[in-house]
Each structure stands twice: as structure tokens, then as C-alpha cells.
Amino acid sequence: MLHHQFIVAWLQSRCRTERGANLVEYALLLALIAIVCVSAVTMLGRATSKPFSNMGSGLSP
């Protein structure tokens, strides 16, 4: 019985990892980076839309 208890204790200690917590942290970090990138592209798009439109209009014959 002692051998069985040792195996059970060893398996339980091996199963207690922080893999799930790390995955959640990486997912949150990835979501934050995505939000920042989308916001930056949106702001840059709005800021550069008019100058590019004016430049395109100026090139038309």
C-alpha cells in the first residue's frame, strides 16, 4: 500500500502545474497587443487619409 500511495502522491505533484495560468496570461497579453495594434492602425488611417486623398487628387489630370 505504501508503494501505491507514493505513486499517487507523485502523480498528483506532477499534475499541479501552472500551464493553464500561463496560457491565460499569454492570451491576455496577446489580446492587449492586438487591441493596441488595431487602435494604432485606426488612428494612423484616419490621420493619413486626407493627405493621401489630396495627393491622389493632385495627380489626376
PDB file of N, CA, C, O and CB in Angstrom:
ATOM      1  N   MET A   1       0.827  -1.199   0.000  1.00  0.00           N
ATOM      2  CA  MET A   1       0.000   0.000   0.000  1.00  0.00           C
ATOM      3  C   MET A   1       0.865   1.254   0.000  1.00  0.00           C
ATOM      4  O   MET A   1       0.477   2.269  -0.577  1.00  0.00           O
ATOM      5  CB  MET A   1      -0.938   0.003   1.209  1.00  0.00           C
ATOM      6  N   LEU A   2       2.009   1.200   0.626  1.00  0.00           N
ATOM      7  CA  LEU A   2       2.895   2.355   0.681  1.00  0.00           C
ATOM      8  C   LEU A   2       3.372   2.737  -0.713  1.00  0.00           C
ATOM      9  O   LEU A   2       3.460   3.919  -1.048  1.00  0.00           O
ATOM     10  CB  LEU A   2       4.091   2.069   1.591  1.00  0.00           C
ATOM     11  N   HIS A   3       3.677   1.734  -1.517  1.00  0.00           N
ATOM     12  CA  HIS A   3       4.118   1.984  -2.886  1.00  0.00           C
ATOM     13  C   HIS A   3       3.003   2.657  -3.683  1.00  0.00           C
ATOM     14  O   HIS A   3       3.268   3.584  -4.449  1.00  0.00           O
ATOM     15  CB  HIS A   3       4.551   0.667  -3.569  1.00  0.00           C
ATOM     16  N   HIS A   4       1.783   2.214  -3.517  1.00  0.00           N
ATOM     17  CA  HIS A   4       0.632   2.801  -4.197  1.00  0.00           C
ATOM     18  C   HIS A   4       0.450   4.265  -3.787  1.00  0.00           C
ATOM     19  O   HIS A   4       0.192   5.116  -4.637  1.00  0.00           O
ATOM     20  CB  HIS A   4      -0.644   1.997  -3.886  1.00  0.00           C
ATOM     21  N   GLN A   5       0.582   4.560  -2.505  1.00  0.00           N
ATOM     22  CA  GLN A   5       0.438   5.929  -2.017  1.00  0.00           C
ATOM     23  C   GLN A   5       1.546   6.825  -2.571  1.00  0.00           C
ATOM     24  O   GLN A   5       1.307   7.992  -2.879  1.00  0.00           O
ATOM     25  CB  GLN A   5       0.455   5.953  -0.481  1.00  0.00           C
ATOM     26  N   PHE A   6       2.732   6.290  -2.695  1.00  0.00           N
ATOM     27  CA  PHE A   6       3.848   7.060  -3.251  1.00  0.00           C
ATOM     28  C   PHE A   6       3.566   7.417  -4.712  1.00  0.00           C
ATOM     29  O   PHE A   6       3.805   8.545  -5.142  1.00  0.00           O
ATOM     30  CB  PHE A   6       5.174   6.263  -3.136  1.00  0.00           C
ATOM     31  N   ILE A   7       3.059   6.450  -5.461  1.00  0.00           N
ATOM     32  CA  ILE A   7       2.763   6.699  -6.876  1.00  0.00           C
ATOM     33  C   ILE A   7       1.658   7.736  -7.017  1.00  0.00           C
ATOM     34  O   ILE A   7       1.744   8.627  -7.863  1.00  0.00           O
ATOM     35  CB  ILE A   7       2.358   5.391  -7.585  1.00  0.00           C
ATOM     36  N   VAL A   8       0.628   7.625  -6.199  1.00  0.00           N
ATOM     37  CA  VAL A   8      -0.467   8.591  -6.250  1.00  0.00           C
ATOM     38  C   VAL A   8       0.038   9.989  -5.890  1.00  0.00           C
ATOM     39  O   VAL A   8      -0.315  10.964  -6.554  1.00  0.00           O
ATOM     40  CB  VAL A   8      -1.606   8.168  -5.297  1.00  0.00           C
ATOM     41  N   ALA A   9       0.852  10.093  -4.857  1.00  0.00           N
ATOM     42  CA  ALA A   9       1.395  11.392  -4.455  1.00  0.00           C
ATOM     43  C   ALA A   9       2.289  11.970  -5.537  1.00  0.00           C
ATOM     44  O   ALA A   9       2.269  13.175  -5.790  1.00  0.00           O
ATOM     45  CB  ALA A   9       2.176  11.266  -3.147  1.00  0.00           C
ATOM     46  N   TRP A  10       3.068  11.117  -6.172  1.00  0.00           N
ATOM     47  CA  TRP A  10       3.970  11.582  -7.232  1.00  0.00           C
ATOM     48  C   TRP A  10       3.170  12.083  -8.426  1.00  0.00           C
ATOM     49  O   TRP A  10       3.496  13.125  -8.995  1.00  0.00           O
ATOM     50  CB  TRP A  10       4.929  10.454  -7.667  1.00  0.00           C
ATOM     51  N   LEU A  11       2.128  11.354  -8.814  1.00  0.00           N
ATOM     52  CA  LEU A  11       1.293  11.774  -9.940  1.00  0.00           C
ATOM     53  C   LEU A  11       0.564  13.079  -9.641  1.00  0.00           C
ATOM     54  O   LEU A  11       0.435  13.934 -10.518  1.00  0.00           O
ATOM     55  CB  LEU A  11       0.285  10.683 -10.285  1.00  0.00           C
ATOM     56  N   GLN A  12       0.091  13.235  -8.422  1.00  0.00           N
ATOM     57  CA  GLN A  12      -0.594  14.468  -8.062  1.00  0.00           C
ATOM     58  C   GLN A  12       0.361  15.656  -8.095  1.00  0.00           C
ATOM     59  O   GLN A  12      -0.025  16.749  -8.508  1.00  0.00           O
ATOM     60  CB  GLN A  12      -1.226  14.338  -6.679  1.00  0.00           C
ATOM     61  N   SER A  13       1.581  15.455  -7.671  1.00  0.00           N
ATOM     62  CA  SER A  13       2.539  16.561  -7.700  1.00  0.00           C
ATOM     63  C   SER A  13       2.917  16.921  -9.130  1.00  0.00           C
ATOM     64  O   SER A  13       3.202  18.083  -9.419  1.00  0.00           O
ATOM     65  CB  SER A  13       3.793  16.202  -6.900  1.00  0.00           C
ATOM     66  N   ARG A  14       2.925  15.943 -10.025  1.00  0.00           N
ATOM     67  CA  ARG A  14       3.252  16.201 -11.422  1.00  0.00           C
ATOM     68  C   ARG A  14       2.106  16.911 -12.141  1.00  0.00           C
ATOM     69  O   ARG A  14       2.339  17.639 -13.106  1.00  0.00           O
ATOM     70  CB  ARG A  14       3.588  14.895 -12.135  1.00  0.00           C
ATOM     71  N   CYS A  15       0.901  16.712 -11.692  1.00  0.00           N
ATOM     72  CA  CYS A  15      -0.268  17.293 -12.353  1.00  0.00           C
ATOM     73  C   CYS A  15      -0.509  18.734 -11.926  1.00  0.00           C
ATOM     74  O   CYS A  15      -1.271  19.445 -12.581  1.00  0.00           O
ATOM     75  CB  CYS A  15      -1.502  16.460 -12.059  1.00  0.00           C
ATOM     76  N   ARG A  16       0.096  19.165 -10.885  1.00  0.00           N
ATOM     77  CA  ARG A  16      -0.100  20.531 -10.388  1.00  0.00           C
ATOM     78  C   ARG A  16       0.897  21.458 -11.064  1.00  0.00           C
ATOM     79  O   ARG A  16       1.925  21.810 -10.485  1.00  0.00           O
ATOM     80  CB  ARG A  16       0.056  20.594  -8.841  1.00  0.00           C
ATOM     81  N   THR A  17       0.592  21.840 -12.259  1.00  0.00           N
ATOM     82  CA  THR A  17       1.453  22.769 -12.984  1.00  0.00           C
ATOM     83  C   THR A  17       0.710  24.077 -13.173  1.00  0.00           C
ATOM     84  O   THR A  17      -0.494  24.166 -12.933  1.00  0.00           O
ATOM     85  CB  THR A  17       1.894  22.180 -14.351  1.00  0.00           C
ATOM     86  N   GLU A  18       1.423  25.057 -13.594  1.00  0.00           N
ATOM     87  CA  GLU A  18       0.819  26.365 -13.848  1.00  0.00           C
ATOM     88  C   GLU A  18       0.629  26.571 -15.341  1.00  0.00           C
ATOM     89  O   GLU A  18       0.576  27.707 -15.812  1.00  0.00           O
ATOM     90  CB  GLU A  18       1.685  27.493 -13.257  1.00  0.00           C
ATOM     91  N   ARG A  19       0.528  25.487 -16.078  1.00  0.00           N
ATOM     92  CA  ARG A  19       0.392  25.585 -17.524  1.00  0.00           C
ATOM     93  C   ARG A  19      -0.874  26.346 -17.899  1.00  0.00           C
ATOM     94  O   ARG A  19      -0.844  27.174 -18.810  1.00  0.00           O
ATOM     95  CB  ARG A  19       0.379  24.191 -18.155  1.00  0.00           C
ATOM     96  N   GLY A  20      -1.963  26.087 -17.229  1.00  0.00           N
ATOM     97  CA  GLY A  20      -3.213  26.779 -17.521  1.00  0.00           C
ATOM     98  C   GLY A  20      -3.137  28.258 -17.205  1.00  0.00           C
ATOM     99  O   GLY A  20      -3.643  29.083 -17.965  1.00  0.00           O
ATOM    100  N   ALA A  21      -2.512  28.599 -16.098  1.00  0.00           N
ATOM    101  CA  ALA A  21      -2.368  30.011 -15.719  1.00  0.00           C
ATOM    102  C   ALA A  21      -1.472  30.734 -16.714  1.00  0.00           C
ATOM    103  O   ALA A  21      -1.756  31.870 -17.093  1.00  0.00           O
ATOM    104  CB  ALA A  21      -1.791  30.141 -14.289  1.00  0.00           C
ATOM    105  N   ASN A  22      -0.396  30.088 -17.138  1.00  0.00           N
ATOM    106  CA  ASN A  22       0.491  30.705 -18.120  1.00  0.00           C
ATOM    107  C   ASN A  22      -0.231  30.929 -19.439  1.00  0.00           C
ATOM    108  O   ASN A  22      -0.038  31.956 -20.089  1.00  0.00           O
ATOM    109  CB  ASN A  22       1.732  29.841 -18.339  1.00  0.00           C
ATOM    110  N   LEU A  23      -1.053  29.980 -19.832  1.00  0.00           N
ATOM    111  CA  LEU A  23      -1.795  30.108 -21.077  1.00  0.00           C
ATOM    112  C   LEU A  23      -2.748  31.289 -21.017  1.00  0.00           C
ATOM    113  O   LEU A  23      -2.884  32.026 -21.994  1.00  0.00           O
ATOM    114  CB  LEU A  23      -2.563  28.824 -21.377  1.00  0.00           C
ATOM    115  N   VAL A  24      -3.403  31.476 -19.891  1.00  0.00           N
ATOM    116  CA  VAL A  24      -4.324  32.604 -19.732  1.00  0.00           C
ATOM    117  C   VAL A  24      -3.549  33.922 -19.777  1.00  0.00           C
ATOM    118  O   VAL A  24      -3.999  34.883 -20.400  1.00  0.00           O
ATOM    119  CB  VAL A  24      -5.113  32.485 -18.402  1.00  0.00           C
ATOM    120  N   GLU A  25      -2.406  33.970 -19.131  1.00  0.00           N
ATOM    121  CA  GLU A  25      -1.596  35.195 -19.143  1.00  0.00           C
ATOM    122  C   GLU A  25      -1.133  35.533 -20.551  1.00  0.00           C
ATOM    123  O   GLU A  25      -1.180  36.694 -20.960  1.00  0.00           O
ATOM    124  CB  GLU A  25      -0.384  35.046 -18.216  1.00  0.00           C
ATOM    125  N   TYR A  26      -0.684  34.524 -21.299  1.00  0.00           N
ATOM    126  CA  TYR A  26      -0.247  34.766 -22.679  1.00  0.00           C
ATOM    127  C   TYR A  26      -1.417  35.195 -23.553  1.00  0.00           C
ATOM    128  O   TYR A  26      -1.251  36.047 -24.427  1.00  0.00           O
ATOM    129  CB  TYR A  26       0.412  33.508 -23.265  1.00  0.00           C
ATOM    130  N   ALA A  27      -2.582  34.628 -23.337  1.00  0.00           N
ATOM    131  CA  ALA A  27      -3.755  35.012 -24.113  1.00  0.00           C
ATOM    132  C   ALA A  27      -4.148  36.462 -23.826  1.00  0.00           C
ATOM    133  O   ALA A  27      -4.485  37.212 -24.742  1.00  0.00           O
ATOM    134  CB  ALA A  27      -4.930  34.072 -23.807  1.00  0.00           C
ATOM    135  N   LEU A  28      -4.103  36.851 -22.556  1.00  0.00           N
ATOM    136  CA  LEU A  28      -4.417  38.242 -22.207  1.00  0.00           C
ATOM    137  C   LEU A  28      -3.394  39.212 -22.791  1.00  0.00           C
ATOM    138  O   LEU A  28      -3.752  40.288 -23.269  1.00  0.00           O
ATOM    139  CB  LEU A  28      -4.478  38.406 -20.685  1.00  0.00           C
ATOM    140  N   LEU A  29      -2.130  38.829 -22.750  1.00  0.00           N
ATOM    141  CA  LEU A  29      -1.078  39.669 -23.318  1.00  0.00           C
ATOM    142  C   LEU A  29      -1.258  39.814 -24.826  1.00  0.00           C
ATOM    143  O   LEU A  29      -1.110  40.909 -25.370  1.00  0.00           O
ATOM    144  CB  LEU A  29       0.308  39.084 -23.003  1.00  0.00           C
ATOM    145  N   LEU A  30      -1.574  38.722 -25.493  1.00  0.00           N
ATOM    146  CA  LEU A  30      -1.805  38.758 -26.932  1.00  0.00           C
ATOM    147  C   LEU A  30      -3.013  39.623 -27.272  1.00  0.00           C
ATOM    148  O   LEU A  30      -2.984  40.370 -28.251  1.00  0.00           O
ATOM    149  CB  LEU A  30      -2.001  37.343 -27.475  1.00  0.00           C
ATOM    150  N   ALA A  31      -4.069  39.530 -26.477  1.00  0.00           N
ATOM    151  CA  ALA A  31      -5.255  40.359 -26.705  1.00  0.00           C
ATOM    152  C   ALA A  31      -4.937  41.843 -26.524  1.00  0.00           C
ATOM    153  O   ALA A  31      -5.399  42.680 -27.299  1.00  0.00           O
ATOM    154  CB  ALA A  31      -6.386  39.945 -25.753  1.00  0.00           C
ATOM    155  N   LEU A  32      -4.152  42.162 -25.505  1.00  0.00           N
ATOM    156  CA  LEU A  32      -3.760  43.565 -25.280  1.00  0.00           C
ATOM    157  C   LEU A  32      -2.933  44.092 -26.442  1.00  0.00           C
ATOM    158  O   LEU A  32      -3.157  45.211 -26.902  1.00  0.00           O
ATOM    159  CB  LEU A  32      -2.966  43.703 -23.969  1.00  0.00           C
ATOM    160  N   ILE A  33      -1.986  43.305 -26.920  1.00  0.00           N
ATOM    161  CA  ILE A  33      -1.157  43.721 -28.057  1.00  0.00           C
ATOM    162  C   ILE A  33      -2.027  43.923 -29.296  1.00  0.00           C
ATOM    163  O   ILE A  33      -1.836  44.885 -30.040  1.00  0.00           O
ATOM    164  CB  ILE A  33      -0.048  42.673 -28.342  1.00  0.00           C
ATOM    165  N   ALA A  34      -2.975  43.025 -29.515  1.00  0.00           N
ATOM    166  CA  ALA A  34      -3.870  43.156 -30.672  1.00  0.00           C
ATOM    167  C   ALA A  34      -4.705  44.429 -30.582  1.00  0.00           C
ATOM    168  O   ALA A  34      -4.891  45.120 -31.584  1.00  0.00           O
ATOM    169  CB  ALA A  34      -4.792  41.931 -30.778  1.00  0.00           C
ATOM    170  N   ILE A  35      -5.207  44.743 -29.397  1.00  0.00           N
ATOM    171  CA  ILE A  35      -6.003  45.959 -29.216  1.00  0.00           C
ATOM    172  C   ILE A  35      -5.167  47.200 -29.496  1.00  0.00           C
ATOM    173  O   ILE A  35      -5.637  48.135 -30.145  1.00  0.00           O
ATOM    174  CB  ILE A  35      -6.578  46.021 -27.792  1.00  0.00           C
ATOM    175  N   VAL A  36      -3.939  47.212 -29.013  1.00  0.00           N
ATOM    176  CA  VAL A  36      -3.048  48.357 -29.249  1.00  0.00           C
ATOM    177  C   VAL A  36      -2.749  48.502 -30.741  1.00  0.00           C
ATOM    178  O   VAL A  36      -2.756  49.614 -31.270  1.00  0.00           O
ATOM    179  CB  VAL A  36      -1.727  48.195 -28.452  1.00  0.00           C
ATOM    180  N   CYS A  37      -2.489  47.389 -31.418  1.00  0.00           N
ATOM    181  CA  CYS A  37      -2.187  47.442 -32.850  1.00  0.00           C
ATOM    182  C   CYS A  37      -3.381  47.929 -33.655  1.00  0.00           C
ATOM    183  O   CYS A  37      -3.221  48.764 -34.545  1.00  0.00           O
ATOM    184  CB  CYS A  37      -1.752  46.070 -33.351  1.00  0.00           C
ATOM    185  N   VAL A  38      -4.560  47.430 -33.363  1.00  0.00           N
ATOM    186  CA  VAL A  38      -5.758  47.861 -34.080  1.00  0.00           C
ATOM    187  C   VAL A  38      -6.025  49.339 -33.833  1.00  0.00           C
ATOM    188  O   VAL A  38      -6.390  50.065 -34.758  1.00  0.00           O
ATOM    189  CB  VAL A  38      -6.974  47.022 -33.657  1.00  0.00           C
ATOM    190  N   SER A  39      -5.850  49.787 -32.607  1.00  0.00           N
ATOM    191  CA  SER A  39      -6.050  51.209 -32.296  1.00  0.00           C
ATOM    192  C   SER A  39      -5.051  52.083 -33.048  1.00  0.00           C
ATOM    193  O   SER A  39      -5.417  53.125 -33.592  1.00  0.00           O
ATOM    194  CB  SER A  39      -5.921  51.451 -30.783  1.00  0.00           C
ATOM    195  N   ALA A  40      -3.799  51.661 -33.076  1.00  0.00           N
ATOM    196  CA  ALA A  40      -2.768  52.447 -33.770  1.00  0.00           C
ATOM    197  C   ALA A  40      -3.048  52.518 -35.262  1.00  0.00           C
ATOM    198  O   ALA A  40      -2.920  53.586 -35.862  1.00  0.00           O
ATOM    199  CB  ALA A  40      -1.375  51.845 -33.528  1.00  0.00           C
ATOM    200  N   VAL A  41      -3.424  51.413 -35.865  1.00  0.00           N
ATOM    201  CA  VAL A  41      -3.718  51.412 -37.300  1.00  0.00           C
ATOM    202  C   VAL A  41      -4.942  52.271 -37.594  1.00  0.00           C
ATOM    203  O   VAL A  41      -4.970  52.977 -38.602  1.00  0.00           O
ATOM    204  CB  VAL A  41      -3.942  49.974 -37.809  1.00  0.00           C
ATOM    205  N   THR A  42      -5.940  52.223 -36.742  1.00  0.00           N
ATOM    206  CA  THR A  42      -7.132  53.042 -36.933  1.00  0.00           C
ATOM    207  C   THR A  42      -6.797  54.521 -36.856  1.00  0.00           C
ATOM    208  O   THR A  42      -7.241  55.305 -37.695  1.00  0.00           O
ATOM    209  CB  THR A  42      -8.192  52.690 -35.896  1.00  0.00           C
ATOM    210  N   MET A  43      -6.019  54.906 -35.858  1.00  0.00           N
ATOM    211  CA  MET A  43      -5.648  56.318 -35.710  1.00  0.00           C
ATOM    212  C   MET A  43      -4.765  56.783 -36.864  1.00  0.00           C
ATOM    213  O   MET A  43      -4.949  57.884 -37.384  1.00  0.00           O
ATOM    214  CB  MET A  43      -4.926  56.544 -34.377  1.00  0.00           C
ATOM    215  N   LEU A  44      -3.821  55.958 -37.259  1.00  0.00           N
ATOM    216  CA  LEU A  44      -2.958  56.327 -38.386  1.00  0.00           C
ATOM    217  C   LEU A  44      -3.764  56.416 -39.675  1.00  0.00           C
ATOM    218  O   LEU A  44      -3.527  57.299 -40.500  1.00  0.00           O
ATOM    219  CB  LEU A  44      -1.813  55.309 -38.548  1.00  0.00           C
ATOM    220  N   GLY A  45      -4.708  55.512 -39.847  1.00  0.00           N
ATOM    221  CA  GLY A  45      -5.543  55.549 -41.053  1.00  0.00           C
ATOM    222  C   GLY A  45      -6.349  56.821 -41.153  1.00  0.00           C
ATOM    223  O   GLY A  45      -6.463  57.416 -42.225  1.00  0.00           O
ATOM    224  N   ARG A  46      -6.909  57.235 -40.033  1.00  0.00           N
ATOM    225  CA  ARG A  46      -7.688  58.476 -40.033  1.00  0.00           C
ATOM    226  C   ARG A  46      -6.794  59.692 -40.255  1.00  0.00           C
ATOM    227  O   ARG A  46      -7.187  60.632 -40.945  1.00  0.00           O
ATOM    228  CB  ARG A  46      -8.454  58.625 -38.715  1.00  0.00           C
ATOM    229  N   ALA A  47      -5.603  59.679 -39.679  1.00  0.00           N
ATOM    230  CA  ALA A  47      -4.707  60.829 -39.787  1.00  0.00           C
ATOM    231  C   ALA A  47      -4.098  60.950 -41.182  1.00  0.00           C
ATOM    232  O   ALA A  47      -3.789  62.056 -41.624  1.00  0.00           O
ATOM    233  CB  ALA A  47      -3.601  60.727 -38.750  1.00  0.00           C
ATOM    234  N   THR A  48      -3.925  59.848 -41.867  1.00  0.00           N
ATOM    235  CA  THR A  48      -3.268  59.901 -43.171  1.00  0.00           C
ATOM    236  C   THR A  48      -4.245  59.842 -44.341  1.00  0.00           C
ATOM    237  O   THR A  48      -3.829  59.983 -45.491  1.00  0.00           O
ATOM    238  CB  THR A  48      -2.286  58.771 -43.287  1.00  0.00           C
ATOM    239  N   SER A  49      -5.506  59.643 -44.082  1.00  0.00           N
ATOM    240  CA  SER A  49      -6.490  59.511 -45.156  1.00  0.00           C
ATOM    241  C   SER A  49      -6.597  60.792 -45.987  1.00  0.00           C
ATOM    242  O   SER A  49      -6.539  60.746 -47.216  1.00  0.00           O
ATOM    243  CB  SER A  49      -7.856  59.153 -44.575  1.00  0.00           C
ATOM    244  N   LYS A  50      -6.750  61.906 -45.328  1.00  0.00           N
ATOM    245  CA  LYS A  50      -6.930  63.169 -46.058  1.00  0.00           C
ATOM    246  C   LYS A  50      -5.675  63.563 -46.851  1.00  0.00           C
ATOM    247  O   LYS A  50      -5.804  63.915 -48.024  1.00  0.00           O
ATOM    248  CB  LYS A  50      -7.295  64.290 -45.079  1.00  0.00           C
ATOM    249  N   PRO A  51      -4.464  63.519 -46.265  1.00  0.00           N
ATOM    250  CA  PRO A  51      -3.286  63.858 -47.073  1.00  0.00           C
ATOM    251  C   PRO A  51      -3.113  62.965 -48.308  1.00  0.00           C
ATOM    252  O   PRO A  51      -2.746  63.457 -49.375  1.00  0.00           O
ATOM    253  CB  PRO A  51      -2.046  63.767 -46.218  1.00  0.00           C
ATOM    254  N   PHE A  52      -3.371  61.677 -48.175  1.00  0.00           N
ATOM    255  CA  PHE A  52      -3.249  60.783 -49.319  1.00  0.00           C
ATOM    256  C   PHE A  52      -4.333  61.070 -50.362  1.00  0.00           C
ATOM    257  O   PHE A  52      -4.074  60.981 -51.562  1.00  0.00           O
ATOM    258  CB  PHE A  52      -3.329  59.324 -48.862  1.00  0.00           C
ATOM    259  N   SER A  53      -5.530  61.410 -49.917  1.00  0.00           N
ATOM    260  CA  SER A  53      -6.596  61.769 -50.852  1.00  0.00           C
ATOM    261  C   SER A  53      -6.236  63.038 -51.622  1.00  0.00           C
ATOM    262  O   SER A  53      -6.454  63.122 -52.830  1.00  0.00           O
ATOM    263  CB  SER A  53      -7.927  61.961 -50.103  1.00  0.00           C
ATOM    264  N   ASN A  54      -5.687  64.018 -50.916  1.00  0.00           N
ATOM    265  CA  ASN A  54      -5.281  65.274 -51.575  1.00  0.00           C
ATOM    266  C   ASN A  54      -4.163  65.009 -52.579  1.00  0.00           C
ATOM    267  O   ASN A  54      -4.153  65.571 -53.674  1.00  0.00           O
ATOM    268  CB  ASN A  54      -4.819  66.322 -50.526  1.00  0.00           C
ATOM    269  N   MET A  55      -3.227  64.151 -52.196  1.00  0.00           N
ATOM    270  CA  MET A  55      -2.112  63.846 -53.087  1.00  0.00           C
ATOM    271  C   MET A  55      -2.636  63.111 -54.324  1.00  0.00           C
ATOM    272  O   MET A  55      -2.196  63.386 -55.440  1.00  0.00           O
ATOM    273  CB  MET A  55      -1.033  62.993 -52.354  1.00  0.00           C
ATOM    274  N   GLY A  56      -3.562  62.189 -54.132  1.00  0.00           N
ATOM    275  CA  GLY A  56      -4.141  61.468 -55.261  1.00  0.00           C
ATOM    276  C   GLY A  56      -4.933  62.383 -56.176  1.00  0.00           C
ATOM    277  O   GLY A  56      -4.890  62.231 -57.397  1.00  0.00           O
ATOM    278  N   SER A  57      -5.660  63.339 -55.593  1.00  0.00           N
ATOM    279  CA  SER A  57      -6.423  64.289 -56.389  1.00  0.00           C
ATOM    280  C   SER A  57      -5.494  65.193 -57.175  1.00  0.00           C
ATOM    281  O   SER A  57      -5.802  65.574 -58.304  1.00  0.00           O
ATOM    282  CB  SER A  57      -7.342  65.121 -55.499  1.00  0.00           C
ATOM    283  N   GLY A  58      -4.368  65.536 -56.592  1.00  0.00           N
ATOM    284  CA  GLY A  58      -3.420  66.392 -57.273  1.00  0.00           C
ATOM    285  C   GLY A  58      -2.736  65.702 -58.449  1.00  0.00           C
ATOM    286  O   GLY A  58      -2.275  66.376 -59.370  1.00  0.00           O
ATOM    287  N   LEU A  59      -2.662  64.406 -58.435  1.00  0.00           N
ATOM    288  CA  LEU A  59      -2.038  63.646 -59.523  1.00  0.00           C
ATOM    289  C   LEU A  59      -2.980  63.415 -60.686  1.00  0.00           C
ATOM    290  O   LEU A  59      -2.530  63.127 -61.795  1.00  0.00           O
ATOM    291  CB  LEU A  59      -1.543  62.319 -59.012  1.00  0.00           C
ATOM    292  N   SER A  60      -4.273  63.533 -60.459  1.00  0.00           N
ATOM    293  CA  SER A  60      -5.239  63.301 -61.535  1.00  0.00           C
ATOM    294  C   SER A  60      -5.173  64.413 -62.549  1.00  0.00           C
ATOM    295  O   SER A  60      -4.996  65.576 -62.186  1.00  0.00           O
ATOM    296  CB  SER A  60      -6.658  63.178 -60.981  1.00  0.00           C
ATOM    297  N   PRO A  61      -5.319  64.062 -63.868  1.00  0.00           N
ATOM    298  CA  PRO A  61      -5.224  65.119 -64.929  1.00  0.00           C
ATOM    299  C   PRO A  61      -6.440  65.990 -64.987  1.00  0.00           C
ATOM    300  O   PRO A  61      -6.507  66.903 -65.810  1.00  0.00           O
ATOM    301  CB  PRO A  61      -5.015  64.494 -66.298  1.00  0.00           C
TER     302      PRO A  61
END
